[in-house]
Amino acid sequence: MPLAREVDAYIGRVRRPTLSVVIPALDESARLGTTLHALAGATAGRDVETIVVDDGSTDDTAAVAAANLAGLPGGSVIRLGRNRGKGAAVRAGVLASSGDAVLYMDADLATDLSALPEFLAALDSADVVSGSRTLPDAVVRNGTRDRALMARVFNLIVRMCTGVKSNDTQCGFKMLRGDIAREIFTLARCDRFAFDVEVLLLARRLGCRIVELPVTWTAVEGSSVRRGIDSARAALDVVRIATWWTPGRVRRAVAEADRRSLATER
């Protein structure tokens, strides 16, 4: 049994929230409180675990997160000692999660939380639910032609290199079955913005059922993405991800995770 499933089996005997929400945050003290307040309202009545991962912020992001999560069951803050990248932050949060479902979302609340019920319902028949800003029913506000063009070019690179046929790999709103999420992020290696591509490629290699759902998305000022530099790096990372995660290497990585799990048991 893969390591992630062993963790799930243990956690299930203790406490398993319905949903774990992972929020990577870099210098987000100004708007994180608003985001966490909105999330609390959107998930009221559900058993939710909220994990904020401070990715080496230079402001008081961690303190703001802790203050807003105080008193909430399952609220926690993980602090990375230095800025390691969005992929590393999401990975840290997912591997610390325990929910039946795991959602990771951006701290800027770009994606409207009204999508939550539909995403949760979709997990009844899917393993991974990926938000999309390009499907016919999606709503995009304040988008620019430059951003849309870059997204189309990046998507073409992803399709050519990986075979992942996603309309929008980079939407920062994805929900996975908890066991699948923890298995994928146990294997994942990409620390920066192309990590979403790695997640979808690994899910595909593991035989997961992936569905895309439209979201309402608003471009928010203050993004930490430096479009030219980070887009080029992300494209290069896509090539690296595609080269690394061959079907054979995925099988070997899963087998190695199984061996580590058995060794830990002994």
Helices and strands as residue ranges (DSSP letters): H 3-14, E 19-25, H 29-42, E 48-55, H 61-69, E 75-80, H 86-95, E 101-105, G 113-115, H 116-122, E 128-132, E 139-141, H 145-162, E 173-177, H 178-187, H 195-205, E 210-214, E 216-218, H 227-244, H 247-265
